[in-house]
Amino acid sequence: MSEVIKHECGIAMLRLRKPLSYFIEKYGTPTYAISKMYLLMEKQRNRGQDGAGIASIKLNMKPGNPFIDRARSIEADPINDIFKKVGKKLNKISKDTSKYLDADYLRENIPYMGDVYMGHLRYGTHGKNTIGHCHPFMRNNNWRSRQLIMAGNFNMTNVDELFDKLVTLGQHPKENVDTVTVMEKIGHFLDIEVQDLFQLYKEQGLDNIAISERIEKELDLSKVLSRSCKDFDGGYAIMGLTGHGAGFVARDVNGIRPAYYYADDEIIVVASEKTAIKTAFNAEYDKIQEIGPGNALIIDKDANFKEVEYLTPKEKLSCSFERIYFSRGTDPAIYSERKKLGELLVPKVLESLNYDLENTVFSYIPNTAETAFLGMMAGIDKYLVKKRLEAVENGVSGEELEQLMTFRPRQEKLVIKDVKARTFIADDTMRDDMVAHVYDTTYEVIKKKVDTLVVLDDSIVRGTTLEKSIINMLDRLEPKRIIVVSSAPQIRYPDCYGINMSKMKEFVAFRAMVNLMKKTGKEDILDEVYYRSKSILRAEDFDVNHVQSLYNNFTDDEISEEIANIIKLDHIKADVEVIYQSVENLNEACPNHLGDWYFTGNFPTKGGMKVVHKAFVNYMEGKEVRAY
């Protein structure tokens, strides 16, 4: 993606199923778990850049001894900063093998020599970027079964409603943000479950120490989740650990946010991405399981695990942006999906070129679009193979056949991101000039005034980088035409389940639609939808997305043509065209990940429907605020 948008967060959990002494004996080091956690987080680094955190729990420690450790960082390289802290005391004794390889000594004296680990990569969609906003969060209690450590990849659309329910319960939340409300809601029902068990065993005559042991063994975390999450509205993969080492990873009922797990006789591991698990543990892909929508992976104190349904699942609508952009393309399924997205664009690209490949140069905007670009070029090759076969069947021979057989489409690395460029100047005029030089290009590789440049991007959100940088830069090469191709459909609607896209005016597709409304004298329709949106926001009735009706006034191609007009400034000499992927092609390429509300407006939850109407009302009223 040539433009930066905020990612979802990334999660990682690791439960050792053997004691520390086992790993020291087998692997010759006490750092097995720490090293694996580092890999799990580093291999999801593309997901979280604002901060990171890790927590660990030591099981069965004697009262008075520390058993929970936590480190968080918002430094420029937060993962390495954290693991320097984690390894600090361990490194000091690394040359003393009598201590370094002594499991009992390590557990009693060195932090993070635990049995259970939780890691989090933060990409904040809103709020301050402070240590206090970094996961994991802790809810402290002297009862280990009531101690709660939590982190997650989530955005809740009904934070105010959840906040009010906490107040109704008699609580006094310190902040009205989803991280606090989610933790306190789950913590409340965890307290109730523990108290109910305590009362049960107290009536049976057990002493308090025996009761604590029974509670830790029999605590039903799935019951806690069923009671606490039933009114959550949003996309989430939430993980939690109790002080006695039991844990859970819970996924929303539509499976919007991703979560995968793998288990063998040594470990249980959870992550947002399959490739992170594959890399860290060399697990077979078919052994890495996806946690189902409305399901939770429950891990008890003794490292037994099960996947249970804690809420009734709804239609699976996992985020398609995960497949297009966010997740690493080294996952074989994602790699093949991205190639398919590129290949499915070929008929439209060829039609736009009038099949003139001789005077066309193909390129892509680095670097995440490369896989889709390979797919597009594979599709071009298939077209050429078909043309060659037809030529042979039709008796074409001689020089004409030789030219056809030897022809290869031209591919060049035209767009290069110059990471040294920084937009540090506050003056607007000079800032635009600096933005224009964030990317650089390769000169003198095209035929001036003759060649058409086809440049593939994996998605076009705002269009600002194209407008202020890339189109300007490519135009200096003096091509006849510039065709910008997006392997994702037009992004028309805000996201409220994890990605920071909540203001309508930020989407170039929305701006194009509004421009067309004005050009065709249909501005009154904007007012109609505004009043309808105000009405349903008051009534809290979200069965219909009225904003969809705005786009219905124009074809996809008409909106794409207007987007091209927006990104082509007056001084650009080349003709500019924009081609977008169709939603139908997206769903064909990613058939198991049909969460496409950014493109279609088909939001899976009431909260999402509320957000889209609120975002449109904010636009119409000129409010520069988030819609949730």
Secondary structure, 3 states (H helix, E strand, C coil): CCCCCCCCCEEEEEEECCCHHHHHHHHCCCCHHHHHHHHHHHCCHHHCCCEEEEEEECCCCCCCCCCEEEEEECCCCHHHHHHHHHHHHHHHCCCCHHHHCCHHHHHHHCCCCCCEEEEEEECCCCCCCCHHHCCCEEECCCCCCCCEEEEEEEEECCHHHHHHHHHHCCCCCCCCCHHHHHHHHHHHHHHHHHHHHHHHHHHCCCCHHHHHHHHHHHCCHHHHHHHHHCCCCEEEEEEEEECCCCEEEEECCCCCCCCEEEECCCEEEEECCHHHHHHHHCCCHHHCEECCCCEEEEECCCCCEEEEECCCCCCCCCEHHHHHHHCCCCCHHHHHHHHHHHHCCHHHHHHHHCCCCCCEEEEECCCCCHHHHHHHHHHHHHHHHHHHHHHHHCCCCHHHHHHHHHCCCEECCCEEECCCCCCCCCCHHHHHHHHCCCEEECCCCCCCCCCEEEEEECCCCCCHHHHHHHHHHHHCCCCCEEEEEECCCCCCCCECCCCCECCHHHCHHHHHHHHHHHHCCCHHHHHHHHHHHHHHHHHCCCCCCCCHHHHCCCCHHHHHHHHHHHHCCCCCCCEEEEEECCHHHHHHHCCCCCECHHHHCCCCCHHHHHHHHHHHHHHHCCCCCCCC
